[in-house]
């Protein structure tokens, strides 16, 4: 996730963790601290672990494309929410275009 400094994102994190536990899924939620490089590093490390899915809340719509492309190449489905990535193949996007 882009940050845990915003109550909205903390609530989102807590809800996701609750639902994942209820459904028996292992969910790993990480904080990019609003830093593009941190988010990219976290995503790339996760991709090496071959998760069933990668869910991203991009810090920056352009900076995250590298990670999405790597996940696509590895055959890992990618979902995104909040900010729409500028590229890469997504299974789905949940959110809005903040620029528009």
Secondary structure as UniProt FT lines:
FT   HELIX           7..23
FT   TURN            33..34
FT   HELIX           36..48
FT   TURN            49..50
FT   STRAND          53..56
FT   TURN            61..64
FT   HELIX           65..73
FT   TURN            74..75
FT   STRAND          77..82
FT   STRAND          92..95
//
